[in-house]
Each structure stands twice: as structure tokens, then as C-alpha cells.
């Protein structure tokens, strides 16, 4: 049985509070290029995942192998102005 759930956001901020494994994500730029940054520990926390998105409308979908990326405190995301993301997480 899986404890994987989804959470969607369309602005920079803390997505989830608690201990989670990030198992995958779906991100779209909305027309604004820039870096998407996932941090553990709030806006000044440790960068756990960072990637660049262009201005195109194609979504970026990425499953994360094995158990995913552990976020011990919370999952905070920094998004370009019009970007949106959905994460797939498992509470641990």
C-alpha cells in the first residue's frame, strides 16, 4: 500500500510541513523562464533539487528513483512568476 499524495501550488512558498520523500513532480512555466528550487527548511533552507524551465508550454514531468528525495522539515518551493508545480510525496 502506498502513502503517495499530491500537492499543487502556483506561487513560491512552503508546500508541505513535515517529513516527506519527494517522489516526483510535474511543472509548467506558464510562459516565464527561470529556476525551480525545492528546499528543506523554508526559504533559506538546504537546496535539495533545482532545475531550469524555459518559456515553453510543455510540462516537465519527472519521477524520482528509489525512495525519492528526503525533506526532513518541510518542502519549500521557489517558482518563476507564472510557473506552477504539482509534487508527488510520501510521508515518512
Rosetta blueprint (number, residue, H / E / L):
1 X L
2 X L
3 X L
4 X E
5 X E
6 X E
7 X E
8 X E
9 X E
10 X L
11 X L
12 X L
13 X E
14 X E
15 X E
16 X E
17 X E
18 X L
19 X L
20 X E
21 X E
22 X E
23 X E
24 X E
25 X E
26 X E
27 X E
28 X E
29 X L
30 X L
31 X L
32 X L
33 X L
34 X E
35 X E
36 X E
37 X E
38 X E
39 X E
40 X E
41 X L
42 X L
43 X L
44 X L
45 X L
46 X E
47 X E
48 X E
49 X E
50 X E
51 X E
52 X E
53 X E
54 X L
55 X L
56 X L
57 X L
58 X L
59 X L
60 X E
61 X E
62 X E
63 X E
64 X L
65 X L
66 X L
67 X L
68 X L
69 X E
70 X E
71 X E
72 X L
73 X L
74 X E
75 X E
76 X E
77 X E
78 X E
79 X L
80 X L
81 X L
82 X L
83 X L
84 X E
85 X E
86 X E
87 X E
88 X E
89 X E
90 X E
91 X E
92 X L
